[in-house]
Amino acid sequence: MDPLSIDNPPDIITAKAAAIHEAMLRESRQMREPSFRVIGTDDLARLFRLYDEQIFAGWLSRTVTEKAAGPVIFRLSSTMSRAGGKTIEHRHMNADGSRHIHFEIAIASRLLFMTFGDIDRPVIVCGVLCQDRLQAMQRIMEHEIVHLIELLVWGKSSCAADRFKMLASRLFGHSQSTHGLVTPRERAAVEHGIKVGNWVEFEFDGVRHIGRVNRIHHRATVLVEAADGMLYSDGKRYQKFYMPLPMLKAVGTGTATDR
């Protein structure tokens, strides 16, 4: 089978995605519901296998075996905060000078678990409306499979390029290359009223500080202007604090100096 020749009509795309959805819930040892609460890397491997069988008749696994030193490695990432997934081609040099490669697909588990919870809004992944976490994970895996196909066939991949968009549309009905999962920034804004760029106040070691939020991930990175701090590109010196969001209070005005 040549995956580049596949052009699935919408009804086939919907039917195969639904069959894979059902098979995942039936076969998984951990996933008990569509908006699952537990997931393992074996579930990612299972999802990949189901797509390979139902869409590509085993072409993905056969081609990876031909070109790589082993099967695709799957990883759950609790640190990815922007991308829903990532496909990586690792190249290694052997002692004899020869090279080998292997492929890795990582899925942003933290973003999945942040979504379909207490923040109630439509979730659109790759241009497709998703009703549960499993559907969202399917769309992300589909996106990463397109990256893998491009790496296997052409040795490079870009979801901003026309070729990627064409393949994603023909194979899976994707109309976009972005995810709409809930991010740490969105949760911080909804739950704590804090956004990047906001002035916040907090207490650290008994001292009250006021600074500006520079980044939001597991915690917020807050920059507080200080004479002995690190020099930044704006010509000022800042101390950097990594603060849990509940410890921050948004303030309307202020200066980046200790108070």
Secondary structure, DSSP 4 states (H G I P E B T S, - for coil): --GGG----HHHHHHHHHHHHHHHHHH-SS--STT-S---HHHHHHHHHHHHHHHHTTHHHHHHHHHSSSSPEEEEESS--S-SEEEEEEEEE-TTS-EEEEEEEEEEHHHHHHSSSSS-S-EEETTEEESSHHHHHHHHHHHHHHHHHHHHHHS---TTSHHHHHHHHHHH----S------HHHHHHHHH---TT-EEEEEETTEEEEEEEEEESSSEEEEEEEEEEEE-TTS-EEEEEEE-GGG-EEESS--SS--
